[in-house]
Amino acid sequence: METVTDLSLREIGVAASKVLGRPVEVRAESHIGRDLAVDSLALMNIIMELEDTFDISVPLDRLASVETAGDLSKLINDLRTRA
């Protein structure tokens, strides 16, 4: 059985691939800016994709602590459990 974290990481990869227009391999330790080559505008578009996918709203102030795909996955999971 797949864990929620794995699902979140997979969906982060899907959203990043869609926004960036290229295949993106995402691991929990992948640094969003450095490893995935995501700038702030692309990150916002990825966040919007993930909000639609998971039916959540990501507060912008919570993004300040997000550096890796694992951080983003944890944030998504936290928001999903509170919804």
C-alpha positions in Angstrom: 0.0 0.0 0.0 1.3 3.5 -0.9 1.7 6.0 1.9 0.3 9.5 1.7 3.8 10.9 1.6 4.6 8.8 -1.5 1.4 10.0 -3.1 2.3 13.6 -2.3 5.8 13.3 -3.7 4.5 11.7 -6.9 2.0 14.5 -7.3 4.7 17.1 -6.8 6.6 15.4 -9.6 3.5 15.4 -11.8 2.8 19.1 -11.1 6.4 20.1 -11.6 6.6 18.2 -14.9 3.4 19.9 -16.1 4.5 23.4 -15.1 8.1 23.1 -16.4 7.1 21.2 -19.6 9.8 18.5 -19.0 10.0 15.3 -17.0 11.0 15.9 -13.4 12.1 13.2 -11.0 11.3 14.1 -7.4 12.7 12.5 -4.2 12.1 13.7 -0.7 15.6 15.2 -0.5 15.3 17.0 -3.9 16.0 20.7 -3.3 13.2 22.6 -5.2 15.3 25.5 -6.5 18.7 23.8 -6.9 17.9 20.2 -7.9 14.6 20.8 -9.7 15.5 24.2 -11.2 12.3 25.7 -10.1 12.1 29.5 -9.8 9.6 31.4 -7.7 7.0 31.8 -10.4 7.2 28.2 -11.4 6.9 27.2 -7.7 3.7 29.3 -7.4 2.3 27.5 -10.5 3.2 24.1 -9.0 1.5 25.1 -5.7 -1.6 26.0 -7.6 -1.6 22.6 -9.4 -1.2 20.9 -6.0 -4.0 22.9 -4.4 -6.3 21.8 -7.2 -5.1 18.2 -6.9 -5.5 17.9 -3.2 -8.3 20.4 -2.7 -6.3 22.4 -0.2 -5.2 26.0 0.2 -1.5 26.6 0.9 -0.9 29.7 2.9 2.0 31.7 1.4 3.7 32.2 4.8 4.0 28.5 5.2 6.1 28.3 1.9 9.0 30.2 3.5 10.2 27.1 5.3 9.9 24.8 2.2 13.2 24.0 0.6 12.9 20.3 -0.4 10.2 18.2 -2.0 10.0 16.4 1.3 9.2 19.7 3.0 6.5 20.4 0.5 5.1 16.9 0.9 5.0 17.3 4.7 3.2 20.7 4.3 0.6 19.2 2.0 0.0 16.3 4.3 -0.4 18.7 7.3 -2.9 20.8 5.4 -4.8 17.7 4.2 -5.2 16.3 7.8 -6.5 19.7 9.0 -9.0 20.0 6.2 
